[in-house]
Amino acid sequence: DCEGSFTNLQETGYLQGGLAYKVVKILRDTPYGALPLIYAACQRRGKQLVKKYMSVWRNTRPSLSGRDLTSLGVKEGETIGRLLEHLLRMRLAGKVKSRGEEIEYVRSYLKKHG
C-alpha cells in the first residue's frame, strides 16, 4: 500500500531531513516497470513522491566510488559501504553538491574516525 508506506514514514518522523533518502530506500529495488503501477495506486502525496523518485532521485549517486574512498585512505571493508550510503543520503538532502564537497566530507570523517 503506497499511501500506507509513505504515511507510516510521516507518522514515525522518518521524513524529517531524509525524505528523498527514505523514498529511495523503499523504491530502489522495485523494477522500473512496476513504478507506474505504484504511482497509479497512490493518492496525491504518494504520487508526488513516486514521480520525484522516477525523475530525479532514482538516478542520484555519490560522485565518489569505493575505489575513490580507498585512494583517500578509507580502509577496505564495511566502512566503504556505509560511507557511500551516507554520501548518497547527503547528496539527496542537498548537503553535498559536488565531488569536491564529498571529498571534503570524507577527509573530515577520516580526521574524526581515523
C-alpha positions in Angstrom: 0.0 0.0 0.0 1.7 3.1 -1.3 -0.1 5.6 0.9 0.3 3.4 3.9 4.1 3.2 3.4 4.6 7.0 3.0 2.0 7.9 5.7 3.8 5.5 8.1 7.1 7.2 7.4 5.5 10.6 8.1 3.9 9.5 11.3 7.1 7.9 12.7 9.1 11.1 11.9 11.3 9.4 9.3 10.6 12.1 6.7 12.3 14.9 8.5 15.6 15.6 6.9 15.7 12.5 4.8 12.6 12.3 2.7 14.4 11.6 -0.5 16.6 9.0 1.0 13.7 7.2 2.7 11.8 7.1 -0.6 14.9 5.8 -2.4 15.3 3.1 0.2 11.7 2.0 -0.2 11.7 2.1 -4.1 15.2 1.3 -5.2 14.8 -2.4 -5.5 11.5 -2.1 -7.3 11.7 -2.9 -11.0 11.3 0.3 -13.1 8.3 -1.2 -14.9 6.4 -1.6 -11.7 6.8 2.1 -10.7 3.9 3.3 -12.9 1.7 0.8 -11.1 2.8 2.0 -7.7 2.2 5.6 -8.9 -1.4 4.7 -10.0 -2.1 3.1 -6.7 -1.1 6.2 -4.7 -3.0 9.3 -3.7 -1.7 12.8 -4.3 1.3 12.9 -1.9 2.4 9.4 -2.8 2.1 10.2 -6.5 4.4 13.3 -5.9 7.0 11.2 -4.2 7.0 8.4 -6.8 7.2 10.9 -9.6 10.1 12.7 -7.9 11.8 9.3 -7.4 11.3 8.4 -11.1 12.5 11.7 -12.5 15.3 12.7 -10.1 16.1 10.6 -7.0 16.4 7.2 -8.8 19.5 8.4 -10.7 21.2 10.3 -7.9 24.5 8.7 -6.9 27.6 9.9 -5.0 30.3 11.1 -7.3 32.9 9.1 -5.4 33.3 5.3 -5.8 34.6 2.8 -3.4 37.9 2.9 -5.2 38.0 6.7 -4.7 37.4 6.2 -1.0 40.3 3.8 -0.7 42.6 6.2 -2.5 41.6 8.8 0.1 42.7 6.5 2.8 39.4 4.7 3.8 40.2 1.1 4.8 38.5 -1.6 2.7 35.5 -3.2 4.2 32.1 -2.3 5.6 33.2 1.4 6.2 33.2 2.0 2.4 29.6 0.8 2.0 28.5 2.9 5.0 30.3 6.0 3.7 28.9 5.5 0.2 25.4 5.2 1.6 25.9 8.3 3.8 27.2 10.2 0.8 24.0 9.3 -1.1 21.9 10.4 1.8 23.8 13.7 1.9 23.6 14.2 -1.8 19.8 13.6 -1.8 19.4 16.1 1.1 21.4 18.7 -0.8 24.1 18.7 1.9 26.8 17.9 -0.7 26.5 19.1 -4.3 29.9 18.3 -5.8 32.6 15.7 -5.9 34.8 18.2 -4.1 32.3 18.5 -1.2 32.2 14.7 -1.0 36.0 14.6 -0.8 36.0 17.3 2.0 33.4 15.3 3.9 35.4 12.0 3.6 38.6 13.8 4.7 36.7 15.3 7.7 35.3 11.8 8.5 38.9 10.3 8.4 40.2 13.0 10.8 37.5 12.2 13.3 37.4 8.4 12.9 40.9 7.5 11.6 
